[in-house]
């Protein structure tokens, strides 16, 4: 990546030489070019929100920025990219969306996230630290910036305008008004589940901003909840890509003797899963882990893995995450252990499972979704 601060060698995480997707895009380049051309003062506390793979803070490392991200993978990519550039550990502060924000922000750079709710939550959390002199610049691809995006900046921080588009990227300029009144942060959002969905019927769900379908039960999860395994004899269960933890909580309620591991790469998701689990007073033992899928789970230690894999990486459609999840599940399962997967019918997960496990059984299906079962032999 060519920047005003030099050439950067950047990779995504986990690093894969076959990966065709870059660790930056035109919106990162546009923002960095704007900062250099306008000679934007990068003194004081520079905060970068939503840096996809660390491209922005790696370029600006000399200014000691603070990165705030919801993604474990993005944070690990940032560490690797900073190390590759020879940046000393601690030069860049790596914080998560669950950590307290800085008390003062002098430059706020925002890579617009896919989730409008996450943007709202983060702007509301950062607003008290923004002052009249704070430089606020957002960036994103044109297809990611909508009228609602600009309205959020305006409502929470102050008057907002956009730049002309360059290479399908656009910048957002905001003039802070610290004295403006703001509504209270509506996140996390709490609601009760409907009836007729098994052990979690009528139970409470807690969703932090940015979690998939944060304001309602999505139809895929609802279908999965109606076809979960009984869980008898499964002592170690993993809710892989747990989101708000509804699936793992359902298994814990159905089988109080099971130990359930909730894992997701999203800090917001794991916080939601833990809050959902605790809100329902579930008996038994649970562990909540932010990480890269099944990495760190001992081989042959798991009886059952439940998985609703994502098929997008930001705006790109890819099956790489699903394949890593399936591969990690197979390694972690004991002989006879099972992987249960919910997915859109058109994704053809049964082909991947047969290739990896040597078997795949259709448990249930409708015109949109299938529930598949694979057994480790």
DRENTIMAR-48318 format. One record per residue (C-alpha): residue in one letter; residue number from 0; x, y negated, z negated. Coordinates in Angstrom, 1 decimal, decimal comma. Layout:
# DRENTIMAR-48318
['A' NUM [X Y Z]]
...
# end
This chain:
# DRENTIMAR-48318
['X' 0 [0,0 0,0 0,0]]
['X' 1 [1,4 -3,4 1,1]]
['X' 2 [0,9 -6,1 -1,5]]
['X' 3 [2,3 -9,6 -2,2]]
['X' 4 [4,2 -8,0 -5,0]]
['X' 5 [5,8 -5,4 -2,8]]
['X' 6 [5,2 -1,9 -1,4]]
['X' 7 [3,4 0,5 -3,7]]
['X' 8 [3,4 4,3 -3,5]]
['X' 9 [0,0 5,3 -4,9]]
['X' 10 [-1,8 8,6 -5,3]]
['X' 11 [-5,1 9,7 -6,7]]
['X' 12 [-5,3 12,2 -9,6]]
['X' 13 [-4,9 15,1 -9,7]]
['X' 14 [-2,3 14,6 -7,0]]
['X' 15 [-2,8 16,8 -4,0]]
['X' 16 [-0,6 16,6 -0,9]]
['X' 17 [-3,6 17,6 1,3]]
['X' 18 [-5,7 14,7 0,0]]
['X' 19 [-6,8 12,5 2,9]]
['X' 20 [-8,5 9,8 0,8]]
['X' 21 [-6,3 6,9 -0,2]]
['X' 22 [-5,8 5,5 -3,7]]
['X' 23 [-6,8 2,0 -2,6]]
['X' 24 [-9,1 0,3 -0,1]]
['X' 25 [-9,5 -3,0 1,7]]
['X' 26 [-11,2 -4,6 -1,3]]
['X' 27 [-8,1 -4,0 -3,5]]
['X' 28 [-5,9 -5,6 -0,8]]
['X' 29 [-8,3 -8,5 -0,3]]
['X' 30 [-8,3 -9,4 -4,0]]
['X' 31 [-4,5 -9,2 -4,4]]
['X' 32 [-4,0 -11,3 -1,2]]
['X' 33 [-6,4 -13,9 -2,5]]
['X' 34 [-4,6 -14,1 -5,9]]
['X' 35 [-1,3 -14,6 -4,2]]
['X' 36 [-2,5 -17,1 -1,5]]
['X' 37 [-4,3 -19,2 -4,1]]
['X' 38 [-1,4 -18,9 -6,5]]
['X' 39 [-3,9 -18,0 -9,2]]
['X' 40 [-2,3 -18,3 -12,7]]
['X' 41 [-2,0 -14,9 -14,1]]
['X' 42 [-1,0 -16,0 -17,6]]
['X' 43 [-2,8 -15,2 -20,8]]
['X' 44 [-4,9 -12,0 -21,0]]
['X' 45 [-5,5 -10,5 -17,6]]
['X' 46 [-8,3 -7,9 -17,6]]
['X' 47 [-9,0 -5,5 -14,7]]
['X' 48 [-12,3 -3,7 -14,9]]
['X' 49 [-13,1 -0,7 -12,8]]
['X' 50 [-9,7 -0,3 -11,1]]
['X' 51 [-10,4 2,9 -9,1]]
['X' 52 [-7,0 4,6 -9,1]]
['X' 53 [-4,8 1,9 -10,7]]
['X' 54 [-3,8 0,0 -7,5]]
['X' 55 [-4,7 -3,4 -9,0]]
['X' 56 [-2,9 -3,1 -12,4]]
['X' 57 [0,1 -1,4 -10,7]]
['X' 58 [0,5 -4,3 -8,4]]
['X' 59 [0,0 -6,8 -11,3]]
['X' 60 [2,0 -4,9 -13,8]]
['X' 61 [4,5 -7,7 -14,4]]
['X' 62 [1,7 -9,8 -15,9]]
['X' 63 [0,9 -7,1 -18,5]]
['X' 64 [-2,8 -6,6 -17,6]]
['X' 65 [-5,4 -4,7 -19,5]]
['X' 66 [-7,2 -2,0 -17,5]]
['X' 67 [-10,8 -1,0 -18,6]]
['X' 68 [-12,1 2,2 -16,9]]
['X' 69 [-14,8 4,8 -17,4]]
['X' 70 [-12,8 7,4 -15,5]]
['X' 71 [-10,3 9,8 -17,1]]
['X' 72 [-9,0 10,6 -13,6]]
['X' 73 [-8,5 6,9 -12,8]]
['X' 74 [-6,6 6,4 -16,0]]
['X' 75 [-4,3 9,4 -15,3]]
['X' 76 [-3,8 8,1 -11,8]]
['X' 77 [-2,8 4,7 -13,2]]
['X' 78 [-0,3 6,3 -15,5]]
['X' 79 [1,3 8,2 -12,7]]
['X' 80 [1,3 5,2 -10,3]]
['X' 81 [2,8 2,9 -13,0]]
['X' 82 [5,5 5,5 -13,7]]
['X' 83 [6,3 5,9 -10,0]]
['X' 84 [6,9 2,1 -9,9]]
['X' 85 [9,1 2,2 -12,9]]
['X' 86 [6,8 0,3 -15,2]]
['X' 87 [7,7 0,8 -18,9]]
['X' 88 [4,9 2,5 -20,9]]
['X' 89 [2,9 0,0 -22,8]]
['X' 90 [3,4 -2,8 -20,3]]
['X' 91 [-0,2 -2,2 -19,1]]
['X' 92 [-2,8 -1,6 -21,7]]
['X' 93 [-5,1 1,3 -20,7]]
['X' 94 [-8,5 1,0 -22,4]]
['X' 95 [-11,8 2,8 -21,8]]
['X' 96 [-15,3 1,5 -21,4]]
['X' 97 [-15,9 2,8 -25,0]]
['X' 98 [-13,0 0,9 -26,5]]
['X' 99 [-13,5 -2,7 -27,9]]
['X' 100 [-12,7 -5,3 -25,2]]
['X' 101 [-10,0 -7,9 -25,7]]
['X' 102 [-11,0 -10,9 -27,9]]
['X' 103 [-10,0 -13,4 -25,2]]
['X' 104 [-10,0 -13,0 -21,4]]
['X' 105 [-8,2 -15,6 -19,3]]
['X' 106 [-8,4 -13,8 -16,0]]
['X' 107 [-11,1 -11,3 -15,3]]
['X' 108 [-10,8 -9,1 -12,2]]
['X' 109 [-13,7 -6,8 -11,5]]
['X' 110 [-13,7 -3,9 -9,0]]
['X' 111 [-17,5 -3,5 -8,5]]
['X' 112 [-18,6 -0,1 -9,6]]
['X' 113 [-21,2 2,1 -7,9]]
['X' 114 [-23,4 1,8 -11,0]]
['X' 115 [-25,1 -1,5 -11,5]]
['X' 116 [-25,9 -0,5 -15,1]]
['X' 117 [-22,2 0,0 -15,8]]
['X' 118 [-21,4 -3,4 -14,4]]
['X' 119 [-24,2 -5,0 -16,5]]
['X' 120 [-22,9 -3,2 -19,7]]
['X' 121 [-19,2 -4,2 -19,1]]
['X' 122 [-20,0 -7,8 -18,2]]
['X' 123 [-22,2 -8,2 -21,4]]
['X' 124 [-19,4 -6,6 -23,5]]
['X' 125 [-16,8 -9,0 -22,0]]
['X' 126 [-18,9 -12,1 -21,9]]
['X' 127 [-18,1 -13,2 -25,5]]
['X' 128 [-14,3 -13,2 -24,6]]
['X' 129 [-14,7 -15,3 -21,5]]
['X' 130 [-14,2 -19,1 -21,8]]
['X' 131 [-14,8 -22,0 -19,5]]
['X' 132 [-11,3 -21,7 -18,0]]
['X' 133 [-11,4 -18,0 -17,3]]
['X' 134 [-10,8 -17,1 -13,7]]
['X' 135 [-13,4 -14,5 -12,7]]
['X' 136 [-13,0 -12,7 -9,3]]
['X' 137 [-14,9 -9,6 -8,3]]
['X' 138 [-14,2 -7,4 -5,3]]
['X' 139 [-15,8 -4,5 -3,4]]
['X' 140 [-16,7 -3,3 0,0]]
['X' 141 [-19,6 -5,1 1,7]]
['X' 142 [-21,9 -2,0 1,3]]
['X' 143 [-21,2 -2,1 -2,5]]
['X' 144 [-22,1 -5,7 -3,1]]
['X' 145 [-25,8 -6,5 -3,1]]
['X' 146 [-28,0 -9,5 -4,2]]
['X' 147 [-28,5 -7,7 -7,5]]
['X' 148 [-24,8 -7,5 -8,0]]
['X' 149 [-24,4 -11,2 -7,6]]
['X' 150 [-27,5 -11,8 -9,8]]
['X' 151 [-25,8 -9,9 -12,6]]
['X' 152 [-22,7 -12,0 -12,5]]
['X' 153 [-24,8 -15,2 -12,4]]
['X' 154 [-27,1 -14,1 -15,2]]
['X' 155 [-24,4 -12,9 -17,6]]
['X' 156 [-21,4 -15,2 -16,8]]
['X' 157 [-22,4 -18,1 -14,7]]
['X' 158 [-22,8 -19,6 -11,2]]
['X' 159 [-21,7 -17,0 -8,6]]
['X' 160 [-20,8 -17,1 -4,8]]
['X' 161 [-19,2 -14,8 -2,4]]
['X' 162 [-16,4 -15,0 0,2]]
['X' 163 [-16,5 -14,2 3,9]]
['X' 164 [-16,1 -10,5 4,6]]
['X' 165 [-12,7 -9,3 5,7]]
['X' 166 [-12,2 -5,7 6,9]]
['X' 167 [-15,6 -4,9 5,5]]
['X' 168 [-14,6 -6,1 2,0]]
['X' 169 [-15,8 -9,1 0,1]]
['X' 170 [-14,9 -11,2 -3,0]]
['X' 171 [-17,1 -12,5 -5,7]]
['X' 172 [-16,3 -15,9 -7,4]]
['X' 173 [-17,9 -16,7 -10,7]]
['X' 174 [-17,7 -19,9 -12,8]]
['X' 175 [-18,2 -19,0 -16,4]]
['X' 176 [-20,7 -20,8 -18,6]]
['X' 177 [-19,8 -19,5 -22,1]]
['X' 178 [-22,7 -21,4 -23,8]]
['X' 179 [-25,4 -19,9 -21,6]]
['X' 180 [-27,9 -17,7 -23,5]]
['X' 181 [-27,8 -14,0 -22,6]]
['X' 182 [-30,1 -11,1 -23,3]]
['X' 183 [-29,0 -8,4 -25,7]]
['X' 184 [-27,2 -5,4 -24,1]]
['X' 185 [-29,8 -2,8 -23,3]]
['X' 186 [-27,3 0,0 -23,4]]
['X' 187 [-27,2 2,8 -24,6]]
['X' 188 [-30,7 3,6 -23,4]]
['X' 189 [-32,7 6,1 -25,5]]
['X' 190 [-35,8 8,0 -24,4]]
['X' 191 [-37,7 11,3 -25,0]]
['X' 192 [-37,7 14,1 -22,6]]
['X' 193 [-40,9 15,5 -21,1]]
['X' 194 [-42,5 18,8 -22,1]]
['X' 195 [-42,3 22,0 -20,2]]
['X' 196 [-38,5 22,1 -19,8]]
['X' 197 [-37,5 24,7 -22,3]]
['X' 198 [-35,6 24,1 -25,6]]
['X' 199 [-35,1 20,4 -25,0]]
['X' 200 [-38,8 19,6 -24,4]]
['X' 201 [-39,7 16,4 -26,2]]
['X' 202 [-36,1 15,9 -27,4]]
['X' 203 [-34,2 12,6 -27,5]]
['X' 204 [-31,7 11,6 -24,9]]
['X' 205 [-29,1 8,9 -25,3]]
['X' 206 [-27,5 7,5 -22,2]]
['X' 207 [-24,7 5,0 -22,0]]
['X' 208 [-24,5 2,8 -18,9]]
['X' 209 [-23,1 4,4 -15,8]]
['X' 210 [-24,3 8,0 -16,6]]
['X' 211 [-26,2 9,6 -13,7]]
['X' 212 [-29,9 8,9 -13,8]]
['X' 213 [-29,5 7,1 -17,1]]
['X' 214 [-33,1 6,0 -17,4]]
['X' 215 [-34,8 9,3 -16,6]]
['X' 216 [-34,3 13,0 -16,2]]
['X' 217 [-33,1 13,7 -12,7]]
['X' 218 [-35,0 16,3 -10,7]]
['X' 219 [-31,9 18,6 -10,3]]
['X' 220 [-31,3 18,8 -14,0]]
['X' 221 [-35,0 19,4 -14,6]]
['X' 222 [-34,9 22,3 -12,2]]
['X' 223 [-31,8 23,7 -13,9]]
['X' 224 [-33,3 23,4 -17,4]]
['X' 225 [-36,2 25,6 -16,2]]
['X' 226 [-33,8 28,4 -15,1]]
['X' 227 [-31,0 28,5 -17,6]]
['X' 228 [-29,6 31,9 -18,8]]
['X' 229 [-30,8 33,1 -22,2]]
['X' 230 [-27,3 32,8 -23,6]]
['X' 231 [-27,5 35,8 -25,9]]
['X' 232 [-24,0 37,0 -26,6]]
['X' 233 [-22,4 33,9 -25,1]]
['X' 234 [-20,2 32,7 -28,0]]
['X' 235 [-18,3 30,1 -26,0]]
['X' 236 [-20,3 28,0 -23,6]]
['X' 237 [-19,0 25,0 -21,5]]
['X' 238 [-21,3 22,3 -20,1]]
['X' 239 [-18,9 21,3 -17,3]]
['X' 240 [-19,5 17,8 -16,0]]
['X' 241 [-21,9 17,3 -18,9]]
['X' 242 [-23,3 13,9 -18,1]]
['X' 243 [-25,7 13,1 -21,0]]
['X' 244 [-25,3 16,6 -22,4]]
['X' 245 [-28,9 17,7 -21,9]]
['X' 246 [-28,0 21,1 -20,4]]
['X' 247 [-25,4 21,9 -23,1]]
['X' 248 [-27,8 20,7 -25,8]]
['X' 249 [-30,5 23,1 -24,4]]
['X' 250 [-28,1 26,0 -24,6]]
['X' 251 [-27,1 25,1 -28,2]]
['X' 252 [-30,8 25,0 -29,2]]
['X' 253 [-31,5 28,3 -27,5]]
['X' 254 [-28,4 30,0 -29,1]]
['X' 255 [-27,4 28,4 -32,4]]
['X' 256 [-24,5 30,9 -32,8]]
['X' 257 [-22,8 29,6 -29,6]]
['X' 258 [-19,9 27,1 -29,6]]
['X' 259 [-20,6 24,5 -26,9]]
['X' 260 [-17,9 22,5 -25,2]]
['X' 261 [-19,1 19,3 -23,4]]
['X' 262 [-16,6 18,1 -20,9]]
['X' 263 [-16,7 15,3 -18,3]]
['X' 264 [-14,2 12,9 -16,7]]
['X' 265 [-16,4 9,9 -17,7]]
['X' 266 [-15,9 8,4 -21,1]]
['X' 267 [-19,5 7,1 -20,9]]
['X' 268 [-20,8 10,5 -20,2]]
['X' 269 [-19,1 12,3 -23,1]]
['X' 270 [-20,2 9,5 -25,5]]
['X' 271 [-23,7 10,1 -24,2]]
['X' 272 [-23,5 13,8 -24,6]]
['X' 273 [-22,2 13,5 -28,2]]
['X' 274 [-25,0 11,0 -29,1]]
['X' 275 [-27,7 13,2 -27,5]]
['X' 276 [-26,4 16,3 -29,4]]
['X' 277 [-26,3 14,5 -32,7]]
['X' 278 [-29,6 12,7 -32,2]]
['X' 279 [-31,3 16,1 -32,1]]
['X' 280 [-29,7 17,6 -35,2]]
['X' 281 [-28,6 20,7 -33,2]]
['X' 282 [-27,3 23,5 -35,4]]
['X' 283 [-24,0 25,2 -34,6]]
['X' 284 [-20,6 23,9 -33,4]]
['X' 285 [-19,9 21,6 -30,5]]
['X' 286 [-16,8 20,0 -29,0]]
['X' 287 [-16,7 16,9 -26,8]]
['X' 288 [-13,8 16,3 -24,5]]
['X' 289 [-13,0 13,8 -21,8]]
['X' 290 [-10,8 15,4 -19,2]]
['X' 291 [-10,2 16,9 -15,8]]
['X' 292 [-12,7 19,7 -15,7]]
['X' 293 [-11,5 22,9 -17,3]]
['X' 294 [-7,9 21,8 -17,6]]
['X' 295 [-6,7 22,6 -21,1]]
['X' 296 [-9,3 25,3 -21,7]]
['X' 297 [-7,4 28,6 -22,4]]
['X' 298 [-7,7 31,3 -19,7]]
['X' 299 [-10,2 34,0 -20,5]]
['X' 300 [-11,7 32,2 -23,5]]
['X' 301 [-15,2 31,3 -22,2]]
['X' 302 [-18,3 33,4 -21,8]]
['X' 303 [-20,5 31,0 -19,8]]
['X' 304 [-20,0 27,8 -17,8]]
['X' 305 [-22,9 25,6 -16,7]]
['X' 306 [-22,2 23,2 -13,9]]
['X' 307 [-23,9 20,5 -11,8]]
['X' 308 [-20,9 19,4 -9,7]]
['X' 309 [-20,8 15,9 -8,1]]
['X' 310 [-20,3 15,8 -4,3]]
['X' 311 [-19,2 12,1 -4,2]]
['X' 312 [-16,0 10,4 -5,1]]
['X' 313 [-17,1 6,8 -5,3]]
['X' 314 [-18,4 6,2 -1,7]]
['X' 315 [-16,8 9,3 -0,1]]
['X' 316 [-18,6 12,6 0,3]]
['X' 317 [-16,3 15,5 -0,7]]
['X' 318 [-16,4 19,0 -2,1]]
['X' 319 [-12,9 18,8 -3,7]]
['X' 320 [-14,3 18,1 -7,2]]
['X' 321 [-16,7 21,1 -6,9]]
['X' 322 [-14,0 23,4 -5,7]]
['X' 323 [-11,7 22,4 -8,6]]
['X' 324 [-14,5 22,9 -11,1]]
['X' 325 [-15,3 26,4 -9,7]]
['X' 326 [-11,6 27,3 -9,7]]
['X' 327 [-11,1 26,1 -13,3]]
['X' 328 [-14,2 27,9 -14,4]]
['X' 329 [-13,0 31,2 -13,0]]
['X' 330 [-9,7 30,9 -14,7]]
['X' 331 [-11,3 30,0 -18,1]]
['X' 332 [-14,0 32,8 -18,0]]
['X' 333 [-13,3 36,1 -19,6]]
['X' 334 [-14,0 39,3 -17,5]]
['X' 335 [-17,8 39,5 -17,3]]
['X' 336 [-18,2 35,8 -18,0]]
['X' 337 [-20,6 33,9 -15,8]]
['X' 338 [-20,6 30,5 -13,9]]
['X' 339 [-24,1 29,1 -13,3]]
['X' 340 [-24,3 26,3 -10,8]]
['X' 341 [-27,1 23,9 -9,7]]
['X' 342 [-26,7 22,1 -6,4]]
['X' 343 [-28,4 20,8 -3,4]]
['X' 344 [-29,3 23,6 -1,0]]
['X' 345 [-27,5 22,1 1,9]]
['X' 346 [-24,1 22,0 0,2]]
['X' 347 [-23,6 25,8 0,6]]
['X' 348 [-22,0 26,4 -2,8]]
['X' 349 [-22,8 30,2 -2,4]]
['X' 350 [-20,1 30,4 0,2]]
['X' 351 [-17,4 28,9 -2,1]]
['X' 352 [-18,5 31,1 -5,0]]
['X' 353 [-18,3 34,3 -2,9]]
['X' 354 [-14,9 33,3 -1,7]]
['X' 355 [-13,7 32,6 -5,2]]
['X' 356 [-15,6 35,2 -7,3]]
['X' 357 [-16,4 37,8 -4,7]]
['X' 358 [-20,1 37,5 -5,6]]
['X' 359 [-22,9 34,9 -5,8]]
['X' 360 [-26,5 35,6 -6,8]]
['X' 361 [-29,5 33,2 -6,1]]
['X' 362 [-31,2 32,8 -9,4]]
['X' 363 [-33,9 30,3 -8,3]]
['X' 364 [-34,5 27,9 -5,5]]
['X' 365 [-36,9 25,3 -4,1]]
['X' 366 [-36,8 23,3 -0,9]]
['X' 367 [-34,1 21,0 -2,3]]
['X' 368 [-32,1 22,9 -5,0]]
['X' 369 [-30,6 26,3 -5,7]]
['X' 370 [-29,4 27,8 -9,0]]
['X' 371 [-26,5 30,2 -8,4]]
['X' 372 [-24,8 32,8 -10,6]]
['X' 373 [-21,3 34,1 -10,2]]
['X' 374 [-19,7 36,7 -12,4]]
['X' 375 [-16,0 37,1 -13,0]]
['X' 376 [-15,0 40,7 -12,3]]
# end
